[in-house]
Amino acid sequence: RKPYQTHEKTHWGEKSYTCDQCGRSFTQRGNLIAHKKTHSGEKPYTCDQCGKNFKRKESLHDHMRIHTGEKPYTCDQCGRSFIRRVTLYKHKKTHSGEKSYTCDQCGRSFTQRGNLIAHKKTHSGEKSYTCDQCGRSFTQRGTLIAHKKTHSGEKSYTCDQCGRSFTQRGTLIAHKKTHSGEKSYTCDQCGRSFTQRGNLIAHKKTHSGEKPYTCDQCGKNFKRKESLHDHMRIHTGEKPYTCDQCGRSFIRRVTLYKHKKTHIGVKPHQTVHTTETPYKCS
């Protein structure tokens, strides 16, 4: 009966347990106890395989599944499995399309509270996560983790069709659409479609003329944040993309990609002599 009563409070919104240090309230006593450890820094539960420490016994249990490979929570719609129940709960919203968390500044909605919190930082400009190797800062922890892989060279997500690898799962998903030809994002002004939402957003700025990202060193404006990041390397001298055949480095990944073609085939200028016309109008 007691667990049921505790669960019911999540529907009522009743939060009977309040932290005497910061005033935050919780529906369950166990959550308050775990929260108070964020003030003390106490993490009494230790993984005997990797030494990582946790505030809650339940968190240690979930973590241990990383080592065992156990994923007991399975989605009944797509069959995908998860280590934690809460991750399954969040995942199922991607099927239902439910977006319960709405930004009070721009009206954009999200399936997860964490995504809303991260999004709101784009309005405030707050970047809490900083790379200890290059000093670049990010609004989301996940983006920092993906960024750090550019230093280590780690690319965990590989396309099963062409073998190309990526640092982020989302980038792989977007890439696979280039094989399927799927273009889910359509411009409501001109009808042009794109495989990635970010490309659609950037494209729509060609209609509005908006260039919200400005270089603080030379004042040049850009439609996309990524374009500004690439441009900043002109000022810093950073060239993170290096050819594994000749050692030449480049500011942008796409420039490296084009350069590598000079090693494997006819160079662009040589097509003038060969009369080759590899690029045809679709």
C-alpha positions in Angstrom: 0.0 0.0 0.0 2.8 2.5 0.9 4.6 2.4 -2.5 1.3 3.0 -4.2 0.5 6.0 -1.9 4.0 7.3 -2.7 3.5 6.9 -6.4 0.1 8.6 -6.2 1.9 11.8 -5.0 3.6 12.1 -8.4 0.1 12.7 -9.9 -1.1 15.0 -7.1 2.1 17.0 -7.2 2.4 16.7 -3.4 6.0 17.1 -2.3 6.2 16.5 1.5 9.9 16.2 1.9 11.9 19.5 1.8 15.6 20.1 1.9 16.5 22.3 4.9 19.6 23.6 3.0 18.1 24.8 -0.3 14.4 24.5 0.1 13.9 22.0 -2.8 11.0 19.6 -2.2 10.4 15.9 -3.2 7.6 13.4 -3.3 9.7 10.6 -1.7 12.0 10.6 1.3 14.6 8.6 -0.5 14.9 11.3 -3.1 15.4 13.9 -0.5 18.1 11.8 1.2 19.9 11.3 -2.1 19.6 15.1 -2.9 21.1 16.1 0.4 24.2 14.2 -0.6 24.7 16.8 -3.4 25.3 19.3 -0.6 27.7 17.0 1.3 29.4 15.5 -1.7 28.9 12.0 -0.1 28.9 9.1 -2.6 29.0 5.9 -0.4 28.2 3.3 -3.1 31.2 2.2 -5.2 31.4 0.0 -8.3 33.8 -2.9 -7.6 34.7 -3.1 -11.3 35.6 0.5 -12.2 35.7 2.3 -8.9 33.0 4.9 -9.9 31.1 6.2 -6.9 27.4 6.9 -6.5 25.1 8.7 -4.0 22.3 6.1 -4.3 22.3 2.3 -4.2 19.8 2.2 -7.1 22.2 4.3 -9.3 25.0 1.8 -8.6 22.6 -1.1 -9.6 21.8 0.7 -12.9 25.5 1.4 -13.5 26.5 -2.3 -13.0 24.4 -3.2 -16.0 26.9 -1.3 -18.2 29.5 -4.0 -17.2 27.0 -6.9 -17.4 25.4 -5.8 -20.6 22.0 -6.3 -19.1 19.1 -4.2 -20.6 15.9 -5.3 -18.8 13.6 -2.5 -20.0 12.4 -3.1 -23.6 10.2 -0.9 -25.7 7.1 -2.8 -26.8 6.8 -0.7 -30.0 10.3 -1.0 -31.5 12.1 -3.6 -29.4 14.9 -1.3 -28.3 16.2 -2.1 -24.8 17.5 0.1 -22.1 19.5 -0.2 -18.8 17.2 2.2 -16.9 13.4 2.3 -16.6 13.4 6.1 -16.8 15.3 6.0 -20.1 12.7 3.6 -21.6 9.9 6.0 -20.3 11.6 8.9 -22.1 12.2 6.9 -25.2 8.5 5.9 -25.5 7.6 9.6 -25.9 9.5 9.6 -29.2 6.8 7.1 -30.5 3.8 9.0 -29.0 5.1 12.4 -30.1 4.3 13.7 -26.6 6.2 16.9 -25.8 5.4 17.9 -22.2 8.1 20.5 -21.7 7.7 23.8 -23.4 10.1 26.8 -23.5 8.4 29.9 -22.1 10.6 32.1 -24.3 10.2 30.7 -27.8 7.4 28.1 -27.4 9.5 25.1 -28.6 8.5 21.9 -26.9 10.5 18.8 -25.8 9.9 15.2 -24.8 12.4 15.5 -21.9 12.9 18.0 -19.1 16.7 17.8 -19.5 16.4 18.8 -23.2 14.3 21.8 -22.2 16.9 22.9 -19.6 19.7 22.5 -22.1 17.7 24.4 -24.8 17.0 27.4 -22.4 20.7 27.9 -22.1 20.7 28.8 -25.8 18.6 31.8 -24.8 20.7 32.8 -21.8 24.1 32.0 -23.5 25.1 29.9 -20.5 27.7 27.3 -21.3 28.4 25.2 -18.2 30.4 22.4 -19.8 34.0 23.2 -20.8 36.6 21.0 -22.6 39.7 20.6 -20.5 41.8 20.2 -23.6 40.9 23.2 -25.7 38.8 25.4 -23.5 35.7 25.4 -25.8 32.4 25.5 -23.8 29.0 23.9 -24.5 25.4 24.2 -23.2 25.0 20.4 -23.0 27.1 17.7 -21.4 26.4 15.3 -24.3 27.7 17.9 -26.7 30.9 18.2 -24.7 31.3 14.4 -24.6 30.9 14.2 -28.4 33.3 17.1 -28.8 36.0 15.5 -26.7 36.0 12.6 -29.2 37.3 15.0 -31.8 40.5 15.1 -29.7 40.7 11.4 -29.1 39.7 10.5 -32.6 37.1 8.0 -31.2 34.2 7.4 -33.6 31.8 4.9 -32.0 29.0 5.0 -34.5 29.6 3.3 -37.9 27.3 3.3 -40.9 26.6 -0.3 -41.9 26.2 0.7 -45.6 29.4 2.6 -46.4 31.6 2.1 -43.3 31.9 5.8 -42.4 32.1 6.4 -38.7 30.9 9.3 -36.5 31.3 10.6 -33.0 27.6 11.0 -32.3 24.7 8.6 -32.8 22.5 11.5 -34.1 25.0 12.3 -36.8 25.0 8.7 -37.9 21.2 8.7 -38.1 21.2 11.9 -40.2 24.0 10.4 -42.4 22.0 7.2 -43.1 19.3 9.3 -44.7 21.7 10.2 -47.4 21.6 6.5 -48.4 17.9 6.2 -48.2 17.2 9.5 -49.8 14.7 10.4 -47.0 14.2 14.1 -46.6 11.9 14.6 -43.6 12.3 18.4 -43.2 10.5 20.6 -45.8 10.6 24.4 -46.1 7.1 25.8 -46.0 8.2 28.8 -48.1 9.8 27.1 -51.2 9.1 23.4 -50.7 12.8 22.4 -50.6 13.4 19.3 -48.4 16.4 18.3 -46.2 17.6 15.2 -44.4 18.5 17.2 -41.3 16.4 19.7 -39.2 19.5 21.9 -38.7 19.9 22.2 -42.5 16.3 23.3 -42.8 16.7 25.9 -40.1 19.8 27.3 -41.8 18.0 27.2 -45.2 15.0 29.2 -43.9 17.4 32.0 -43.0 18.2 32.5 -46.7 14.5 33.6 -47.0 14.7 35.9 -44.0 18.3 37.0 -44.5 18.9 36.4 -40.8 22.6 35.8 -39.8 22.4 35.7 -36.0 26.0 34.3 -35.3 28.7 37.0 -35.3 32.4 36.6 -35.0 33.6 38.7 -32.1 37.0 39.2 -33.7 36.1 40.5 -37.2 32.4 41.1 -37.1 31.5 38.7 -39.9 28.0 37.2 -39.6 26.8 33.6 -40.2 23.5 31.8 -40.6 24.7 28.7 -38.7 26.6 28.3 -35.4 28.7 25.6 -37.1 29.8 28.0 -39.8 30.9 30.5 -37.1 32.9 27.7 -35.4 34.6 26.8 -38.6 35.4 30.5 -39.3 36.9 31.1 -35.8 39.6 28.6 -36.7 40.9 31.2 -39.3 41.7 33.4 -36.3 43.0 30.6 -34.0 44.9 28.8 -36.7 43.4 25.5 -35.5 43.2 22.8 -38.3 41.7 19.7 -36.7 41.1 17.7 -39.8 44.3 16.0 -41.1 44.8 13.8 -44.2 46.1 10.4 -43.2 47.9 10.1 -46.5 49.9 13.3 -46.8 49.6 15.0 -43.4 48.0 18.1 -44.7 45.5 19.7 -42.3 42.3 21.7 -42.9 39.9 23.9 -41.0 36.7 22.1 -42.2 35.9 18.4 -42.5 34.3 18.9 -45.9 37.6 20.4 -47.2 39.5 17.4 -46.0 36.9 15.1 -47.7 37.3 16.9 -51.0 41.1 16.9 -50.6 41.3 13.1 -50.1 39.7 12.7 -53.5 42.9 14.1 -55.0 44.7 11.0 -53.7 42.3 8.4 -55.0 41.4 9.6 -58.5 41.4 12.3 -61.2 42.0 15.8 -59.8 39.3 18.4 -60.4 41.4 20.4 -62.9 42.4 17.3 -64.8 38.7 16.8 -65.8 39.3 19.7 -68.3 41.7 17.4 -70.2 39.8 14.1 -69.7 36.4 15.7 -70.6 35.1 13.8 -67.6 31.9 15.4 -66.2 31.3 13.7 -62.8 28.7 16.2 -61.6 25.3 16.0 -63.4 22.1 17.9 -62.8 19.6 15.7 -61.0 
